[in-house]
Amino acid sequence: MEHNEKVIKYKDALLTSMDDALTRFPGTIIMGQGVDDHKGTFGSTTDLAKKHGAHRVFDIPLSEEGNTGIGIGAALNGVYPIQTHIRNDFSLLAMSQIVNTAAKYKYMYGGHFNVPMLIRMIIGRSWGQGAQHSQSLQSLFAHIPGLVVLMPSSADAVLESYNHAVEHYKGPVISIEHRLLYDYSFKSTYGEKDAAKHDPFSSRLVRKGDDVTIVATSIMVIEAQRVADYLAKELDIHCEIIDLHSISHFNKEMIVESVKKTGNLIIADTSWQAYGVCAEISRIICEHDPRMLKGPVVTLGMQPSPCPTTKKLEDLFYPDDYTFTMKIVEMVKGRGHGLSVAKTSLNETYKSFKGPF
């Protein structure tokens, strides 16, 4: 590691982005369950209520629809609300406000009103949280015109996207954060001159390669990089990785050009394959030119069932590195390849989440 290389944890990037928003923009407020307690939403809002005041960073009751309505009303009156849901599942209770009001307000009133706000939703896994606290529901929101839906996979993605949302974007942004990323450390170039020349809400080309295109979301981008490192070193298979980042406004041209080059496509999402990100990326390729593909598209996601609570079953519910690696090897080398592939586990790499939420 170079002496001047910056390293930052995901949760610290979240805390920095929240602090910057409150410091630079006096109209910003943060509202959500536990944002002002000692754990500070898993470290992403720690001590902000003390620093900026309880009138700007405050806990809210268990009334998601009502609180989201308050946030929308605040946004219409010049306040920038940042609302947090400590579990993505809880946002289902606010769907009418998000889908029927926040997303459509500008359209329904002929562009005369904007609803600029950021809604943070947290997803997670790997500690037995069960069927109602583990869902990755990004596709529900990405289906709705008027919403920007992000899934930041790195500290810099958080800093770039959240700063852009608060300072420049005049509409509602949904951001889905993966809890297992919170304690993960990233190399950072944020703040360096010319470090970021891309649209903060668009896709990123993470790694170049010629054999297979991996399109991934959230923590699956990290998994893809680990798998790609192994494949390049051990099996001379070179993966090109695209971090979708925004699943509502992703870079279609980047994906098409990559598939045109490699001829192979695997899509790795944090949710179910049916009717979701995997299906949407497949649609884009099929509608553009399926002849680019050397073989069928391969998808990776959760098993088509509610999430089990027991650890052994939960391990089977989520894809692991071995499955990820084998799918790519079979795609590039064929099913009768005869190559030996090491078995690894997600939990060997990331700090397991201990709860309580």
WOGIHU-V886650 format. One record per residue. N is the residue number from 1. RES is the residue in one letter. PHI is phi in whole degrees, 0 to 359 (NA if undefined). OMEGA is omega in degrees with one decimal (NA if undefined). Layout:
n={N	N}
res={RES	RES}
phi={PHI	PHI}
omega={OMEGA	OMEGA}
This chain:
n={1	2	3	4	5	6	7	8	9	10	11	12	13	14	15	16	17	18	19	20	21	22	23	24	25	26	27	28	29	30	31	32	33	34	35	36	37	38	39	40	41	42	43	44	45	46	47	48	49	50	51	52	53	54	55	56	57	58	59	60	61	62	63	64	65	66	67	68	69	70	71	72	73	74	75	76	77	78	79	80	81	82	83	84	85	86	87	88	89	90	91	92	93	94	95	96	97	98	99	100	101	102	103	104	105	106	107	108	109	110	111	112	113	114	115	116	117	118	119	120	121	122	123	124	125	126	127	128	129	130	131	132	133	134	135	136	137	138	139	140	141	142	143	144	145	146	147	148	149	150	151	152	153	154	155	156	157	158	159	160	161	162	163	164	165	166	167	168	169	170	171	172	173	174	175	176	177	178	179	180	181	182	183	184	185	186	187	188	189	190	191	192	193	194	195	196	197	198	199	200	201	202	203	204	205	206	207	208	209	210	211	212	213	214	215	216	217	218	219	220	221	222	223	224	225	226	227	228	229	230	231	232	233	234	235	236	237	238	239	240	241	242	243	244	245	246	247	248	249	250	251	252	253	254	255	256	257	258	259	260	261	262	263	264	265	266	267	268	269	270	271	272	273	274	275	276	277	278	279	280	281	282	283	284	285	286	287	288	289	290	291	292	293	294	295	296	297	298	299	300	301	302	303	304	305	306	307	308	309	310	311	312	313	314	315	316	317	318	319	320	321	322	323	324	325	326	327	328	329	330	331	332	333	334	335	336	337	338	339	340	341	342	343	344	345	346	347	348	349	350	351	352	353	354	355	356	357}
res={M	E	H	N	E	K	V	I	K	Y	K	D	A	L	L	T	S	M	D	D	A	L	T	R	F	P	G	T	I	I	M	G	Q	G	V	D	D	H	K	G	T	F	G	S	T	T	D	L	A	K	K	H	G	A	H	R	V	F	D	I	P	L	S	E	E	G	N	T	G	I	G	I	G	A	A	L	N	G	V	Y	P	I	Q	T	H	I	R	N	D	F	S	L	L	A	M	S	Q	I	V	N	T	A	A	K	Y	K	Y	M	Y	G	G	H	F	N	V	P	M	L	I	R	M	I	I	G	R	S	W	G	Q	G	A	Q	H	S	Q	S	L	Q	S	L	F	A	H	I	P	G	L	V	V	L	M	P	S	S	A	D	A	V	L	E	S	Y	N	H	A	V	E	H	Y	K	G	P	V	I	S	I	E	H	R	L	L	Y	D	Y	S	F	K	S	T	Y	G	E	K	D	A	A	K	H	D	P	F	S	S	R	L	V	R	K	G	D	D	V	T	I	V	A	T	S	I	M	V	I	E	A	Q	R	V	A	D	Y	L	A	K	E	L	D	I	H	C	E	I	I	D	L	H	S	I	S	H	F	N	K	E	M	I	V	E	S	V	K	K	T	G	N	L	I	I	A	D	T	S	W	Q	A	Y	G	V	C	A	E	I	S	R	I	I	C	E	H	D	P	R	M	L	K	G	P	V	V	T	L	G	M	Q	P	S	P	C	P	T	T	K	K	L	E	D	L	F	Y	P	D	D	Y	T	F	T	M	K	I	V	E	M	V	K	G	R	G	H	G	L	S	V	A	K	T	S	L	N	E	T	Y	K	S	F	K	G	P	F}
phi={NA	293	300	264	284	273	231	218	282	303	294	288	295	297	297	298	294	293	295	299	297	291	286	276	233	300	276	279	230	238	227	169	292	81	292	251	272	290	273	54	50	60	94	267	225	303	66	290	294	293	285	249	102	290	279	246	229	213	289	230	287	282	213	300	294	297	293	293	299	297	298	297	299	296	298	291	246	91	269	255	273	247	253	243	243	292	218	307	302	293	293	299	285	244	299	297	295	290	278	268	244	303	289	250	301	299	294	292	250	61	81	280	231	241	236	282	200	241	245	269	232	250	247	192	190	76	209	84	274	82	287	255	228	222	284	249	256	301	293	299	280	294	289	261	299	104	247	261	242	248	222	297	253	211	297	295	298	296	298	293	290	290	298	295	298	289	273	237	275	255	214	284	239	258	238	250	254	268	300	288	277	303	262	275	263	232	290	232	242	298	94	283	299	63	291	241	246	256	294	301	261	253	281	234	273	273	207	264	193	245	264	207	262	251	255	224	237	51	294	291	293	294	300	299	292	295	295	296	300	297	295	293	285	265	233	56	251	244	260	260	246	246	275	300	61	256	271	258	224	280	272	296	297	299	293	299	296	293	295	300	282	271	78	231	223	235	246	240	240	270	238	286	287	293	58	230	300	300	293	291	295	299	300	301	293	295	285	284	186	294	291	295	277	278	201	297	294	247	238	223	191	285	294	284	203	299	288	287	271	293	298	297	287	297	298	281	291	263	291	245	298	296	298	303	296	297	298	289	299	296	295	273	257	93	292	266	291	70	273	269	237	289	263	227	229	304	289	283	254	255	291	293	283	261	97	276	242}
omega={178.9	-175.0	-175.2	-178.3	-179.1	175.2	-177.9	175.9	-180.0	-178.3	177.5	174.5	176.6	179.6	178.5	-178.8	178.1	179.7	179.2	-179.7	179.6	-177.6	-173.0	-174.5	-174.9	179.8	-178.7	171.7	174.8	-178.1	179.8	-179.5	175.4	-178.6	-177.6	-179.6	-172.0	178.0	172.7	-179.6	178.1	176.4	-175.6	176.3	-174.2	174.4	-179.9	177.2	177.7	-175.7	-171.8	176.7	-178.4	177.3	-179.7	177.3	-170.6	176.5	178.1	179.8	179.9	179.2	-170.4	-178.6	179.5	-179.3	177.5	175.2	176.5	178.3	178.5	177.6	178.0	-179.9	179.1	-177.7	171.3	175.8	174.7	-179.2	169.3	-177.3	-178.8	170.4	-175.9	167.8	177.8	-177.7	-175.9	-179.9	177.8	179.3	-179.9	-173.4	-178.9	179.2	-177.1	-172.4	-173.9	-179.5	-175.4	-175.8	-170.3	-172.0	-178.8	-179.0	-175.1	-178.7	171.7	177.5	-178.2	-179.1	175.4	176.5	178.3	178.4	178.0	176.6	179.2	177.5	-173.6	173.9	-177.7	-177.9	166.0	168.7	175.5	-176.3	171.5	-166.1	-173.9	179.9	-173.5	-173.3	178.3	-164.1	-174.1	-176.4	177.5	-177.4	-179.2	178.8	-171.1	173.2	-179.5	177.7	167.7	-177.4	-177.5	172.4	-174.9	-176.2	-178.5	178.4	-180.0	178.2	175.9	-175.9	-179.4	-173.6	-176.4	176.5	179.9	-179.7	-175.7	-172.2	-168.9	-169.3	-173.2	179.5	-179.0	178.6	173.1	177.1	-175.9	-175.2	179.8	-174.1	-179.6	175.6	-169.7	-179.4	179.6	-178.4	-177.3	167.2	-174.0	172.1	-176.9	-179.4	177.1	-177.8	177.4	-179.0	-178.5	-179.9	-177.5	173.8	-178.5	-179.2	-175.0	-174.1	178.9	171.5	-172.7	-174.8	177.9	178.5	-174.3	-170.5	-176.9	175.1	173.7	172.9	-171.2	177.1	167.7	-175.6	178.0	172.3	177.5	176.9	-179.6	179.6	177.2	179.3	-179.2	176.4	-179.8	-177.1	179.7	-176.7	-171.4	-171.0	178.1	174.1	-170.9	-174.2	168.9	-174.5	174.8	173.5	-176.2	177.3	173.9	179.8	175.9	-176.4	-177.3	-176.7	-178.3	-177.8	178.4	-179.4	-178.8	-179.3	179.2	179.7	177.1	-179.4	-173.3	-177.4	-179.7	-177.5	170.7	-178.1	-176.9	-177.0	179.5	-175.9	177.2	-178.0	-174.1	173.5	-175.5	-178.9	179.7	179.7	-176.7	178.9	176.3	178.5	-179.4	-179.1	-179.0	-179.5	-179.7	178.4	-178.9	179.2	175.1	-173.1	173.9	-179.2	-178.3	171.2	177.6	-179.9	-177.5	179.6	-178.3	175.1	-175.1	178.1	169.3	-177.6	176.5	-178.3	-177.7	-173.3	-177.4	178.9	178.3	177.6	177.5	-177.3	-178.6	176.1	177.7	-177.4	-178.9	178.1	178.4	-177.7	-177.6	179.1	179.7	179.4	178.8	179.6	-174.6	-173.2	-176.1	-174.6	-179.9	-172.7	179.0	-179.1	178.0	-178.5	-179.1	176.5	178.1	-177.2	177.0	-174.6	175.9	-174.0	-174.2	173.7	-179.3	179.4	-174.2	-177.9	8.0	-177.7	NA}
